[in-house]
Amino acid sequence: MKILFLIFTFQFSLALPLLFPFNEEENKIWEAMPKKTTVKPAKLHKALIYSHASGFKHSSIPTGAKALRIMAEKTGVFDATFTIKTEEFTKKGLAKYDLIIFNNCTHIQKAFAEDSQRKAILNFIQDGKAFVGFHSASDGGLPNWPEYTEMIGGCFAGHPWGAGGTWPFFVEDKKHPINRAFTESEFSFSDEIYQYKGYDRSKLRILIGLDSLKTDKKGNSKTNDYPVSWVRSYGKGRIFYSNFGHNKATWWTPFMLQHFLDGIQWCLMDLKGPSKSTPQKI
């Protein structure tokens, strides 16, 4: 009976686009989403996904939310609760979740102005839970909430590499399982890429970097150190951040969705891989 139920559930999930027709954008995301996970999730994790912008509002926020919803439906890694409100971000409210995802939410320090909420978020991670941030999740913290910037790994300090350009990237950590989606050590991609302040490489393990020397844009790093995706341990918890996600098309690019999914599973400790920092390769 259990086997029949599982078969029915699997077939039903595959039929979702037919039973509940998606719009064109959702169809692109569904087709691009990985058909299976890299590893089987330890359980159905509970994720709280916050998608409110307190500063610049990216037009890709709804697209990212659709992608995360479809990821939850198609892969079964997490059960997604979406919100644009902050009421759930208390010690009691967060207790029911395993993962917080910040989806393109600028100026987070304005949204979470109360000290109790800030402590609840940081303690949630330090006590062993997971945090994932996409694109402008790093456009916040400094100067009013430096602990947030320290936690996520850096704060937006401009984007010399604009959304309309195609930029050169390299896979810095070729053996990390979160990077399995990248078949080449170097690749080109179109998205908006940040430079940072409050960034300390010694606290992060860089996964993907931008090679600005191959562009006509100059950034703020004396050593050409422009990380794009990274991980870190934070207390007993784990953090995955990716600067990708400004452009809507990023959210229906197959290798990006695989990268995001593996990053989420790494944070949830389904996927094993190191978080220890490594020096810049010059």
Contacts in CASP RR format, 6 or more apart in sequence:
PFRMAT RR
TARGET T0000
AUTHOR 0000-0000-0000
METHOD contacts of the structure
MODEL  1
MKILFLIFTFQFSLALPLLFPFNEEENKIWEAMPKKTTVKPAKLHKALIY
SHASGFKHSSIPTGAKALRIMAEKTGVFDATFTIKTEEFTKKGLAKYDLI
IFNNCTHIQKAFAEDSQRKAILNFIQDGKAFVGFHSASDGGLPNWPEYTE
MIGGCFAGHPWGAGGTWPFFVEDKKHPINRAFTESEFSFSDEIYQYKGYD
RSKLRILIGLDSLKTDKKGNSKTNDYPVSWVRSYGKGRIFYSNFGHNKAT
WWTPFMLQHFLDGIQWCLMDLKGPSKSTPQKI
12 19 0 8 1.000
13 73 0 8 1.000
13 74 0 8 1.000
16 30 0 8 1.000
16 73 0 8 1.000
17 26 0 8 1.000
17 27 0 8 1.000
17 30 0 8 1.000
22 29 0 8 1.000
22 30 0 8 1.000
25 63 0 8 1.000
25 66 0 8 1.000
25 248 0 8 1.000
25 252 0 8 1.000
26 66 0 8 1.000
26 70 0 8 1.000
28 252 0 8 1.000
29 63 0 8 1.000
29 66 0 8 1.000
29 67 0 8 1.000
29 70 0 8 1.000
29 251 0 8 1.000
29 252 0 8 1.000
29 257 0 8 1.000
30 70 0 8 1.000
30 74 0 8 1.000
31 252 0 8 1.000
32 252 0 8 1.000
32 253 0 8 1.000
32 254 0 8 1.000
32 257 0 8 1.000
33 67 0 8 1.000
33 70 0 8 1.000
33 71 0 8 1.000
33 74 0 8 1.000
33 75 0 8 1.000
33 254 0 8 1.000
33 257 0 8 1.000
34 74 0 8 1.000
34 75 0 8 1.000
34 254 0 8 1.000
34 257 0 8 1.000
34 258 0 8 1.000
34 261 0 8 1.000
35 74 0 8 1.000
36 75 0 8 1.000
37 75 0 8 1.000
37 76 0 8 1.000
37 77 0 8 1.000
37 261 0 8 1.000
37 265 0 8 1.000
37 270 0 8 1.000
38 177 0 8 1.000
38 180 0 8 1.000
38 261 0 8 1.000
38 262 0 8 1.000
38 265 0 8 1.000
38 271 0 8 1.000
39 265 0 8 1.000
39 270 0 8 1.000
39 271 0 8 1.000
40 270 0 8 1.000
41 76 0 8 1.000
41 77 0 8 1.000
41 78 0 8 1.000
41 265 0 8 1.000
41 268 0 8 1.000
41 270 0 8 1.000
42 268 0 8 1.000
42 269 0 8 1.000
42 270 0 8 1.000
44 76 0 8 1.000
44 77 0 8 1.000
44 78 0 8 1.000
44 79 0 8 1.000
45 77 0 8 1.000
45 78 0 8 1.000
45 79 0 8 1.000
45 98 0 8 1.000
45 99 0 8 1.000
45 130 0 8 1.000
45 268 0 8 1.000
46 78 0 8 1.000
46 79 0 8 1.000
46 81 0 8 1.000
46 96 0 8 1.000
46 97 0 8 1.000
46 98 0 8 1.000
46 99 0 8 1.000
47 68 0 8 1.000
47 72 0 8 1.000
47 78 0 8 1.000
47 79 0 8 1.000
47 80 0 8 1.000
47 81 0 8 1.000
47 97 0 8 1.000
47 98 0 8 1.000
47 99 0 8 1.000
47 100 0 8 1.000
47 101 0 8 1.000
48 81 0 8 1.000
48 83 0 8 1.000
48 88 0 8 1.000
48 94 0 8 1.000
48 97 0 8 1.000
48 99 0 8 1.000
48 100 0 8 1.000
48 101 0 8 1.000
49 65 0 8 1.000
49 68 0 8 1.000
49 80 0 8 1.000
49 81 0 8 1.000
49 82 0 8 1.000
49 83 0 8 1.000
49 100 0 8 1.000
49 101 0 8 1.000
49 103 0 8 1.000
50 83 0 8 1.000
50 84 0 8 1.000
50 86 0 8 1.000
50 89 0 8 1.000
50 100 0 8 1.000
50 101 0 8 1.000
50 102 0 8 1.000
50 103 0 8 1.000
50 105 0 8 1.000
51 61 0 8 1.000
51 62 0 8 1.000
51 64 0 8 1.000
51 65 0 8 1.000
51 82 0 8 1.000
51 83 0 8 1.000
51 84 0 8 1.000
51 103 0 8 1.000
51 104 0 8 1.000
51 105 0 8 1.000
52 83 0 8 1.000
52 84 0 8 1.000
52 85 0 8 1.000
52 86 0 8 1.000
52 105 0 8 1.000
52 111 0 8 1.000
53 61 0 8 1.000
53 104 0 8 1.000
53 105 0 8 1.000
53 106 0 8 1.000
53 107 0 8 1.000
53 136 0 8 1.000
54 105 0 8 1.000
54 106 0 8 1.000
54 107 0 8 1.000
54 108 0 8 1.000
54 109 0 8 1.000
54 110 0 8 1.000
54 111 0 8 1.000
55 106 0 8 1.000
55 107 0 8 1.000
55 110 0 8 1.000
55 139 0 8 1.000
56 106 0 8 1.000
56 136 0 8 1.000
56 139 0 8 1.000
57 106 0 8 1.000
58 104 0 8 1.000
58 106 0 8 1.000
58 135 0 8 1.000
58 136 0 8 1.000
58 246 0 8 1.000
59 248 0 8 1.000
60 104 0 8 1.000
60 135 0 8 1.000
60 245 0 8 1.000
60 246 0 8 1.000
60 247 0 8 1.000
60 248 0 8 1.000
60 250 0 8 1.000
60 251 0 8 1.000
61 103 0 8 1.000
61 104 0 8 1.000
63 248 0 8 1.000
63 251 0 8 1.000
63 252 0 8 1.000
64 103 0 8 1.000
64 104 0 8 1.000
64 134 0 8 1.000
64 245 0 8 1.000
64 251 0 8 1.000
65 82 0 8 1.000
65 103 0 8 1.000
66 251 0 8 1.000
67 251 0 8 1.000
67 252 0 8 1.000
67 257 0 8 1.000
67 260 0 8 1.000
68 80 0 8 1.000
68 82 0 8 1.000
68 101 0 8 1.000
68 103 0 8 1.000
69 80 0 8 1.000
69 82 0 8 1.000
71 77 0 8 1.000
71 78 0 8 1.000
71 257 0 8 1.000
71 260 0 8 1.000
71 261 0 8 1.000
71 264 0 8 1.000
72 78 0 8 1.000
72 79 0 8 1.000
72 80 0 8 1.000
75 261 0 8 1.000
77 261 0 8 1.000
77 264 0 8 1.000
77 265 0 8 1.000
77 268 0 8 1.000
77 270 0 8 1.000
78 98 0 8 1.000
78 99 0 8 1.000
78 264 0 8 1.000
78 268 0 8 1.000
81 88 0 8 1.000
81 97 0 8 1.000
86 111 0 8 1.000
86 112 0 8 1.000
86 117 0 8 1.000
88 94 0 8 1.000
89 112 0 8 1.000
89 117 0 8 1.000
89 120 0 8 1.000
89 121 0 8 1.000
90 116 0 8 1.000
90 117 0 8 1.000
90 120 0 8 1.000
91 116 0 8 1.000
91 119 0 8 1.000
91 120 0 8 1.000
91 123 0 8 1.000
91 124 0 8 1.000
93 120 0 8 1.000
94 100 0 8 1.000
94 120 0 8 1.000
94 121 0 8 1.000
94 124 0 8 1.000
94 129 0 8 1.000
97 124 0 8 1.000
97 129 0 8 1.000
98 129 0 8 1.000
98 130 0 8 1.000
98 268 0 8 1.000
99 129 0 8 1.000
99 130 0 8 1.000
99 131 0 8 1.000
99 132 0 8 1.000
99 264 0 8 1.000
99 267 0 8 1.000
99 268 0 8 1.000
100 121 0 8 1.000
100 124 0 8 1.000
100 125 0 8 1.000
100 129 0 8 1.000
100 130 0 8 1.000
100 131 0 8 1.000
100 132 0 8 1.000
101 131 0 8 1.000
101 132 0 8 1.000
101 133 0 8 1.000
101 134 0 8 1.000
101 264 0 8 1.000
102 108 0 8 1.000
102 131 0 8 1.000
102 132 0 8 1.000
102 133 0 8 1.000
102 134 0 8 1.000
102 137 0 8 1.000
103 133 0 8 1.000
103 134 0 8 1.000
103 137 0 8 1.000
104 134 0 8 1.000
104 135 0 8 1.000
104 136 0 8 1.000
104 137 0 8 1.000
104 245 0 8 1.000
104 246 0 8 1.000
105 111 0 8 1.000
105 136 0 8 1.000
105 137 0 8 1.000
106 136 0 8 1.000
106 139 0 8 1.000
106 140 0 8 1.000
107 139 0 8 1.000
107 140 0 8 1.000
107 141 0 8 1.000
108 137 0 8 1.000
108 140 0 8 1.000
108 141 0 8 1.000
108 145 0 8 1.000
108 148 0 8 1.000
109 140 0 8 1.000
109 141 0 8 1.000
109 144 0 8 1.000
109 145 0 8 1.000
109 148 0 8 1.000
112 118 0 8 1.000
112 121 0 8 1.000
112 145 0 8 1.000
118 145 0 8 1.000
118 147 0 8 1.000
118 148 0 8 1.000
121 148 0 8 1.000
122 147 0 8 1.000
122 148 0 8 1.000
122 151 0 8 1.000
124 131 0 8 1.000
125 131 0 8 1.000
125 151 0 8 1.000
125 234 0 8 1.000
125 235 0 8 1.000
125 237 0 8 1.000
125 238 0 8 1.000
125 239 0 8 1.000
126 234 0 8 1.000
126 235 0 8 1.000
126 236 0 8 1.000
126 237 0 8 1.000
127 235 0 8 1.000
127 236 0 8 1.000
127 237 0 8 1.000
128 235 0 8 1.000
128 236 0 8 1.000
128 237 0 8 1.000
128 238 0 8 1.000
129 237 0 8 1.000
130 237 0 8 1.000
130 238 0 8 1.000
130 239 0 8 1.000
130 240 0 8 1.000
130 264 0 8 1.000
130 267 0 8 1.000
130 268 0 8 1.000
130 269 0 8 1.000
131 151 0 8 1.000
131 152 0 8 1.000
131 234 0 8 1.000
131 237 0 8 1.000
131 238 0 8 1.000
131 239 0 8 1.000
131 240 0 8 1.000
131 267 0 8 1.000
132 239 0 8 1.000
132 240 0 8 1.000
132 241 0 8 1.000
132 263 0 8 1.000
132 264 0 8 1.000
132 267 0 8 1.000
133 152 0 8 1.000
133 240 0 8 1.000
133 241 0 8 1.000
133 242 0 8 1.000
134 241 0 8 1.000
134 242 0 8 1.000
134 244 0 8 1.000
134 245 0 8 1.000
134 260 0 8 1.000
135 192 0 8 1.000
135 242 0 8 1.000
135 243 0 8 1.000
135 244 0 8 1.000
135 245 0 8 1.000
135 246 0 8 1.000
136 156 0 8 1.000
136 246 0 8 1.000
137 152 0 8 1.000
137 241 0 8 1.000
138 149 0 8 1.000
138 152 0 8 1.000
138 153 0 8 1.000
138 154 0 8 1.000
138 155 0 8 1.000
138 156 0 8 1.000
138 194 0 8 1.000
138 196 0 8 1.000
138 241 0 8 1.000
138 243 0 8 1.000
139 155 0 8 1.000
139 156 0 8 1.000
139 194 0 8 1.000
140 148 0 8 1.000
140 149 0 8 1.000
140 155 0 8 1.000
140 156 0 8 1.000
141 148 0 8 1.000
141 149 0 8 1.000
141 155 0 8 1.000
142 149 0 8 1.000
142 155 0 8 1.000
142 197 0 8 1.000
142 198 0 8 1.000
149 155 0 8 1.000
149 198 0 8 1.000
150 198 0 8 1.000
150 200 0 8 1.000
150 203 0 8 1.000
151 234 0 8 1.000
151 239 0 8 1.000
152 239 0 8 1.000
152 241 0 8 1.000
153 196 0 8 1.000
153 198 0 8 1.000
153 199 0 8 1.000
153 200 0 8 1.000
153 203 0 8 1.000
153 204 0 8 1.000
153 230 0 8 1.000
153 232 0 8 1.000
153 239 0 8 1.000
153 241 0 8 1.000
154 196 0 8 1.000
154 197 0 8 1.000
154 198 0 8 1.000
154 199 0 8 1.000
154 200 0 8 1.000
155 196 0 8 1.000
155 197 0 8 1.000
155 198 0 8 1.000
155 199 0 8 1.000
156 194 0 8 1.000
156 196 0 8 1.000
156 197 0 8 1.000
157 194 0 8 1.000
157 195 0 8 1.000
157 196 0 8 1.000
157 197 0 8 1.000
157 220 0 8 1.000
158 194 0 8 1.000
158 195 0 8 1.000
159 192 0 8 1.000
159 193 0 8 1.000
159 194 0 8 1.000
159 195 0 8 1.000
160 193 0 8 1.000
160 195 0 8 1.000
160 212 0 8 1.000
160 217 0 8 1.000
160 218 0 8 1.000
160 219 0 8 1.000
161 167 0 8 1.000
161 192 0 8 1.000
161 193 0 8 1.000
161 210 0 8 1.000
161 212 0 8 1.000
161 215 0 8 1.000
161 217 0 8 1.000
162 192 0 8 1.000
162 193 0 8 1.000
163 190 0 8 1.000
163 191 0 8 1.000
163 192 0 8 1.000
163 246 0 8 1.000
163 247 0 8 1.000
164 190 0 8 1.000
164 192 0 8 1.000
164 247 0 8 1.000
165 190 0 8 1.000
166 188 0 8 1.000
166 189 0 8 1.000
166 190 0 8 1.000
167 188 0 8 1.000
167 189 0 8 1.000
167 190 0 8 1.000
167 191 0 8 1.000
167 193 0 8 1.000
167 210 0 8 1.000
167 215 0 8 1.000
168 186 0 8 1.000
168 187 0 8 1.000
168 188 0 8 1.000
168 210 0 8 1.000
168 211 0 8 1.000
168 214 0 8 1.000
168 215 0 8 1.000
169 186 0 8 1.000
169 187 0 8 1.000
169 188 0 8 1.000
169 189 0 8 1.000
169 208 0 8 1.000
169 209 0 8 1.000
169 210 0 8 1.000
169 211 0 8 1.000
169 228 0 8 1.000
170 185 0 8 1.000
170 186 0 8 1.000
170 187 0 8 1.000
170 208 0 8 1.000
170 209 0 8 1.000
170 211 0 8 1.000
171 179 0 8 1.000
171 182 0 8 1.000
171 184 0 8 1.000
171 185 0 8 1.000
171 186 0 8 1.000
171 187 0 8 1.000
171 207 0 8 1.000
171 208 0 8 1.000
172 206 0 8 1.000
172 207 0 8 1.000
172 208 0 8 1.000
172 209 0 8 1.000
172 227 0 8 1.000
172 278 0 8 1.000
172 281 0 8 1.000
173 179 0 8 1.000
173 205 0 8 1.000
173 206 0 8 1.000
173 207 0 8 1.000
173 278 0 8 1.000
174 185 0 8 1.000
176 205 0 8 1.000
176 207 0 8 1.000
176 231 0 8 1.000
176 273 0 8 1.000
176 274 0 8 1.000
177 262 0 8 1.000
177 266 0 8 1.000
177 271 0 8 1.000
177 272 0 8 1.000
177 273 0 8 1.000
178 207 0 8 1.000
178 229 0 8 1.000
178 231 0 8 1.000
178 240 0 8 1.000
178 259 0 8 1.000
178 262 0 8 1.000
178 263 0 8 1.000
178 266 0 8 1.000
178 271 0 8 1.000
178 273 0 8 1.000
179 207 0 8 1.000
179 208 0 8 1.000
179 259 0 8 1.000
179 262 0 8 1.000
180 258 0 8 1.000
180 262 0 8 1.000
181 254 0 8 1.000
181 255 0 8 1.000
181 256 0 8 1.000
181 258 0 8 1.000
181 259 0 8 1.000
181 262 0 8 1.000
182 208 0 8 1.000
182 255 0 8 1.000
182 259 0 8 1.000
183 255 0 8 1.000
186 211 0 8 1.000
189 244 0 8 1.000
189 250 0 8 1.000
189 253 0 8 1.000
189 256 0 8 1.000
190 247 0 8 1.000
190 249 0 8 1.000
191 243 0 8 1.000
191 244 0 8 1.000
191 245 0 8 1.000
191 246 0 8 1.000
191 247 0 8 1.000
191 250 0 8 1.000
192 245 0 8 1.000
192 246 0 8 1.000
192 247 0 8 1.000
193 210 0 8 1.000
193 226 0 8 1.000
193 228 0 8 1.000
193 243 0 8 1.000
194 243 0 8 1.000
195 219 0 8 1.000
195 220 0 8 1.000
195 221 0 8 1.000
195 226 0 8 1.000
196 227 0 8 1.000
197 220 0 8 1.000
199 227 0 8 1.000
201 225 0 8 1.000
201 227 0 8 1.000
201 277 0 8 1.000
201 279 0 8 1.000
201 280 0 8 1.000
202 277 0 8 1.000
203 232 0 8 1.000
203 277 0 8 1.000
204 227 0 8 1.000
204 230 0 8 1.000
204 231 0 8 1.000
204 232 0 8 1.000
204 277 0 8 1.000
205 230 0 8 1.000
205 231 0 8 1.000
205 232 0 8 1.000
205 274 0 8 1.000
205 275 0 8 1.000
205 276 0 8 1.000
205 277 0 8 1.000
205 278 0 8 1.000
206 227 0 8 1.000
206 229 0 8 1.000
206 230 0 8 1.000
206 277 0 8 1.000
206 278 0 8 1.000
206 280 0 8 1.000
207 228 0 8 1.000
207 229 0 8 1.000
207 230 0 8 1.000
207 231 0 8 1.000
208 227 0 8 1.000
208 228 0 8 1.000
208 229 0 8 1.000
208 230 0 8 1.000
208 242 0 8 1.000
208 259 0 8 1.000
209 226 0 8 1.000
209 227 0 8 1.000
209 228 0 8 1.000
209 229 0 8 1.000
210 226 0 8 1.000
210 227 0 8 1.000
210 228 0 8 1.000
211 224 0 8 1.000
212 218 0 8 1.000
212 219 0 8 1.000
212 221 0 8 1.000
212 224 0 8 1.000
212 226 0 8 1.000
213 224 0 8 1.000
219 226 0 8 1.000
223 280 0 8 1.000
223 282 0 8 1.000
224 282 0 8 1.000
225 280 0 8 1.000
227 243 0 8 1.000
228 242 0 8 1.000
228 243 0 8 1.000
228 244 0 8 1.000
229 240 0 8 1.000
229 241 0 8 1.000
229 242 0 8 1.000
229 243 0 8 1.000
229 244 0 8 1.000
229 259 0 8 1.000
230 240 0 8 1.000
230 241 0 8 1.000
231 238 0 8 1.000
231 239 0 8 1.000
231 240 0 8 1.000
231 241 0 8 1.000
231 263 0 8 1.000
231 266 0 8 1.000
231 267 0 8 1.000
231 275 0 8 1.000
232 238 0 8 1.000
232 239 0 8 1.000
232 275 0 8 1.000
232 277 0 8 1.000
233 239 0 8 1.000
233 275 0 8 1.000
237 267 0 8 1.000
238 266 0 8 1.000
238 267 0 8 1.000
238 268 0 8 1.000
238 269 0 8 1.000
238 275 0 8 1.000
239 267 0 8 1.000
240 263 0 8 1.000
240 264 0 8 1.000
240 266 0 8 1.000
240 267 0 8 1.000
242 259 0 8 1.000
242 260 0 8 1.000
244 250 0 8 1.000
244 256 0 8 1.000
244 259 0 8 1.000
245 251 0 8 1.000
245 256 0 8 1.000
250 256 0 8 1.000
251 257 0 8 1.000
262 271 0 8 1.000
263 271 0 8 1.000
265 271 0 8 1.000
266 272 0 8 1.000
266 273 0 8 1.000
END
